Amino acid sequence: MGFFDFLFNKSNDESSAIQSLSPIEQVVKESVEHLKKCLGSLTSEKLEAEAINLASYIFLRKGGKIDFKLDFLTNGLIENVPSGDYAVADKVFPLMTKYGEGLYTESHASFGKNQGYRLNVTKDPDLASFLKGYYKSVHKVDVGETTSKPSDLKPDYTQKDRVDLGLPSGILWATCNIGASTPSEIGDYFAWGENEVKDEYGWETYSLCHGTYNSIFKYTKDDGKSVLELQDDVAKSTFGGEWRIPTKEDMEELIEECDWDWISNGGHLGWKVTGPNGNSIFLPAAGSASSYRISGINELGRYWTATRDTSDSFAYNLRFKEFSDTIIVVGDTRFYGRTIRPVIGQPVKTIAKDYQEEQENLPHPLKKITLTSFMKNRMKPDTVSATSYVRAILDILEINQEKYDSFSDDDYISIFNAFAKIDALIPNQLGLSKNGTRNAIISRLAGLLAQSECKNNDEYDDRDAKFYAFGGEAMWEMVDWQYIMIYCNSHTEREKNDLIELVNSAVGKAIIKMMAESEFSQHEQQCMIEGAKSIMIDKMVGASIYGMLSRIFPKLF
């Protein structure tokens, strides 16, 4: 025993144990201890999330993206752990097996290191915000936010709290989320079909199942229920009267009929949604609740509809981020905690979509939407000058004017002629909203990309190229590329190829079924299918709008 050990009454074993822990090991040890203290007990899932998030936090500190400290760690400890180094952050995972009470295995560690945090830190631009939400929710870390909590008092919805946006349906939208007292407040999070706020969101806590996704006992194909009943509608049960959760079709009407502007309101970011009559509501980017954490506040929004997806375990929600091309209605797992914006009025009529069974074998979440928009809004732009037409399109696509100020008249005509060949009229001339117009034009760009693929084949003529363009548009409108990216980033190469085959097959079947009652030939149908397939890779990599223009018009962009 050394002199100072003797002086301070420490044994050899105690001294060696303290001195033997490296800073990274001490960080892992203290993190697990605090996690258990906060949650009461540990599980494999909780330790897996902790390991991935801790490694991500350690790695990102060097880049300055992390603006909060883990105040549950020994003061100054984290400063002794090098950041921005994979070799250091990788050490979190084997150490987690040491301190994970046998619940965290080498298999968990292998996944977390190779497919977990490294993917997150390289692919997710919002990871720092997610980590802030995780540590704030789970470890109760002070992340320096001054935003006040939503009031526990439920708002008293009266006539002044509903807004007539001038929608064709006549539906009135609430000014606030459920649980909020002002339009900018976030409000409460609810699992789909539940009426209570809770601390943890997962299958094991979801009241409409017996603990697993395959034990759901209500709102399934078996009972045929696809829209929430009144007793499961939290808007109805909380406020009574005619209040209800909007259906999928109600939410789609809000997207298509209104203009959407990303603004700050009361210190919260979100979308100002302006109806045809000039009235507006504000939808804050309230994030979402999953497992035992809340993430994405001021970054993204998730708002439940009352409509079940075609899959038993999913329901439709409004999903958005800052950019307008992210505003979509798509299926999501029912146990997630989402915000809810109530409405008053009769639901928008549902149009039967008997083609959807062809897509049920697709891995979720792939967007399932009607194909009616696929062949609509087509007119010849005979009365529009080439220059004004193209400038209007580029302005809607938010392309910097410096990119096209130097175009000659011939340049404008070449772009105009490309769009004219697929009968593309600027959709806002047909009454679409700004967001609907932009999405429609991006779909046309996908058609032009597919058309350019056809031109590389000497055996096809201009009419074939037009059907290639139709197919490219169909692929772009039927499948949400964001989810293709998420799926492909977390699966093997073989699984990616299987996904591509599934998607291409499903789209092909949908095209054939849609055209079955038409006079199009099998050759023309095949051209559409090939055009759709040619867009799949662009879906997977999330091609940017400017990137698409650069490929279609390489000499101009």
Secondary structure as the mmCIF struct_conf table of DSSP 4:
data_model
#
loop_
_struct_conf.conf_type_id
_struct_conf.id
_struct_conf.beg_label_comp_id
_struct_conf.beg_label_asym_id
_struct_conf.beg_label_seq_id
_struct_conf.end_label_comp_id
_struct_conf.end_label_asym_id
_struct_conf.end_label_seq_id
HELX_RH_AL_P HELX_RH_AL_P1 PHE A 3 LEU A 7
TURN_TY1_P TURN_TY1_P1 PHE A 8 ASN A 9
HELX_RH_AL_P HELX_RH_AL_P2 ASN A 12 SER A 20
HELX_RH_AL_P HELX_RH_AL_P3 PRO A 23 LEU A 39
BEND BEND1 GLY A 40 SER A 41
HELX_RH_AL_P HELX_RH_AL_P4 SER A 44 LEU A 60
HELX_RH_3T_P HELX_RH_3T_P1 ARG A 61 GLY A 63
TURN_TY1_P TURN_TY1_P2 GLY A 64 GLY A 64
TURN_TY1_P TURN_TY1_P3 ASP A 71 PHE A 72
BEND BEND2 LEU A 73 LEU A 73
HELX_LH_PP_P HELX_LH_PP_P1 THR A 74 THR A 74
TURN_TY1_P TURN_TY1_P4 ASN A 75 GLY A 76
BEND BEND3 LEU A 77 LEU A 77
HELX_RH_3T_P HELX_RH_3T_P2 ILE A 78 ASN A 80
BEND BEND4 VAL A 81 VAL A 81
BEND BEND5 GLY A 84 GLY A 84
HELX_RH_AL_P HELX_RH_AL_P5 TYR A 86 ALA A 89
TURN_TY1_P TURN_TY1_P5 ASP A 90 LYS A 91
HELX_RH_AL_P HELX_RH_AL_P6 VAL A 92 TYR A 99
BEND BEND6 GLY A 100 GLY A 100
TURN_TY1_P TURN_TY1_P6 GLU A 101 GLY A 102
BEND BEND7 LEU A 103 TYR A 104
HELX_RH_AL_P HELX_RH_AL_P7 GLU A 106 PHE A 111
HELX_RH_PI_P HELX_RH_PI_P1 GLY A 112 TYR A 117
HELX_RH_AL_P HELX_RH_AL_P8 ARG A 118 LYS A 123
TURN_TY1_P TURN_TY1_P7 PRO A 125 ASP A 126
HELX_RH_AL_P HELX_RH_AL_P9 LEU A 127 VAL A 138
BEND BEND8 HIS A 139 HIS A 139
HELX_LH_PP_P HELX_LH_PP_P2 THR A 147 SER A 151
BEND BEND9 ASP A 152 LEU A 153
HELX_LH_PP_P HELX_LH_PP_P3 LYS A 154 PRO A 155
HELX_RH_3T_P HELX_RH_3T_P3 GLN A 159 ASP A 161
STRN STRN1 ARG A 162 ASP A 164
TURN_TY1_P TURN_TY1_P8 PRO A 168 SER A 169
STRN STRN2 LEU A 172 ALA A 174
BEND BEND10 THR A 175 CYS A 176
TURN_TY1_P TURN_TY1_P9 ILE A 178 GLY A 179
BEND BEND11 SER A 181 THR A 182
TURN_TY1_P TURN_TY1_P10 PRO A 183 SER A 184
BEND BEND12 GLU A 185 GLU A 185
STRN STRN3 PHE A 190 PHE A 190
TURN_TY1_P TURN_TY1_P11 TRP A 192 GLY A 193
BEND BEND13 GLU A 196 GLU A 196
BEND BEND14 ASP A 199 ASP A 199
STRN STRN4 TYR A 201 TYR A 201
BEND BEND15 GLY A 202 GLY A 202
HELX_RH_3T_P HELX_RH_3T_P4 TRP A 203 THR A 205
TURN_TY1_P TURN_TY1_P12 SER A 207 LEU A 208
BEND BEND16 CYS A 209 THR A 212
HELX_RH_3T_P HELX_RH_3T_P5 TYR A 213 SER A 215
BEND BEND17 LYS A 218 THR A 220
TURN_TY1_P TURN_TY1_P13 LYS A 221 GLY A 224
STRN STRN5 VAL A 227 VAL A 227
HELX_RH_3T_P HELX_RH_3T_P6 LEU A 230 ASP A 232
HELX_RH_AL_P HELX_RH_AL_P10 VAL A 234 PHE A 239
TURN_TY1_P TURN_TY1_P14 GLY A 241 GLU A 242
STRN STRN6 ARG A 244 ARG A 244
HELX_LH_PP_P HELX_LH_PP_P4 ILE A 245 THR A 247
HELX_RH_AL_P HELX_RH_AL_P11 LYS A 248 GLU A 257
BEND BEND18 CYS A 258 CYS A 258
STRN STRN7 ASP A 259 ASN A 265
TURN_TY1_P TURN_TY1_P15 GLY A 266 GLY A 267
STRN STRN8 HIS A 268 THR A 274
TURN_TY1_P TURN_TY1_P16 PRO A 276 ASN A 277
BEND BEND19 GLY A 278 GLY A 278
STRN STRN9 SER A 280 PRO A 284
STRN STRN10 ALA A 286 SER A 290
STRN STRN11 SER A 291 SER A 291
TURN_TY1_P TURN_TY1_P17 TYR A 292 TYR A 292
STRN STRN12 ARG A 293 ILE A 297
TURN_TY1_P TURN_TY1_P18 ASN A 298 GLU A 299
STRN STRN13 GLY A 301 ARG A 308
BEND BEND20 THR A 310 SER A 311
TURN_TY1_P TURN_TY1_P19 ASP A 312 SER A 313
STRN STRN14 PHE A 314 PHE A 320
BEND BEND21 GLU A 322 PHE A 323
HELX_RH_3T_P HELX_RH_3T_P7 SER A 324 THR A 326
STRN STRN15 ILE A 328 THR A 333
TURN_TY1_P TURN_TY1_P20 ARG A 334 PHE A 335
BEND BEND22 TYR A 336 TYR A 336
STRN STRN16 GLY A 337 THR A 339
STRN STRN17 VAL A 343 ILE A 344
BEND BEND23 GLY A 345 GLY A 345
HELX_LH_PP_P HELX_LH_PP_P5 GLN A 346 ALA A 352
TURN_TY1_P TURN_TY1_P21 ASP A 354 TYR A 355
HELX_RH_3T_P HELX_RH_3T_P8 GLN A 356 GLN A 359
TURN_TY1_P TURN_TY1_P22 GLU A 360 ASN A 361
BEND BEND24 LEU A 362 LEU A 362
HELX_LH_PP_P HELX_LH_PP_P6 PRO A 363 PRO A 363
BEND BEND25 HIS A 364 PRO A 365
BEND BEND26 LEU A 371 LEU A 371
HELX_RH_3T_P HELX_RH_3T_P9 THR A 372 PHE A 374
BEND BEND27 MET A 375 MET A 375
BEND BEND28 ASN A 377 ASN A 377
STRN STRN18 ARG A 378 ARG A 378
TURN_TY1_P TURN_TY1_P23 ASP A 382 THR A 383
BEND BEND29 VAL A 384 VAL A 384
HELX_RH_AL_P HELX_RH_AL_P12 ALA A 386 ILE A 396
TURN_TY1_P TURN_TY1_P24 LEU A 397 GLU A 398
HELX_RH_3T_P HELX_RH_3T_P10 GLN A 401 LYS A 403
TURN_TY1_P TURN_TY1_P25 TYR A 404 SER A 406
HELX_RH_AL_P HELX_RH_AL_P13 ASP A 409 ALA A 420
TURN_TY1_P TURN_TY1_P26 LYS A 421 ASP A 423
STRN STRN19 ALA A 424 ALA A 424
HELX_RH_3T_P HELX_RH_3T_P11 PRO A 427 LEU A 430
TURN_TY1_P TURN_TY1_P27 GLY A 431 GLY A 431
HELX_RH_AL_P HELX_RH_AL_P14 LYS A 434 LYS A 455
TURN_TY1_P TURN_TY1_P28 ASN A 456 ASN A 456
TURN_TY1_P TURN_TY1_P29 ASP A 458 GLU A 459
HELX_RH_AL_P HELX_RH_AL_P15 ASP A 462 MET A 478
BEND BEND30 VAL A 479 VAL A 479
HELX_RH_AL_P HELX_RH_AL_P16 TRP A 481 ASN A 489
TURN_TY1_P TURN_TY1_P30 SER A 490 SER A 490
BEND BEND31 HIS A 491 HIS A 491
HELX_RH_AL_P HELX_RH_AL_P17 GLU A 493 MET A 515
TURN_TY1_P TURN_TY1_P31 ALA A 516 GLU A 517
BEND BEND32 SER A 518 SER A 518
HELX_RH_AL_P HELX_RH_AL_P18 GLN A 522 SER A 534
TURN_TY1_P TURN_TY1_P32 ILE A 535 ILE A 535
HELX_RH_AL_P HELX_RH_AL_P19 MET A 536 VAL A 541
TURN_TY1_P TURN_TY1_P33 GLY A 542 GLY A 542
HELX_RH_AL_P HELX_RH_AL_P20 ILE A 545 ILE A 552
BEND BEND33 PHE A 553 PHE A 553
TURN_TY1_P TURN_TY1_P34 PRO A 554 LEU A 556
#
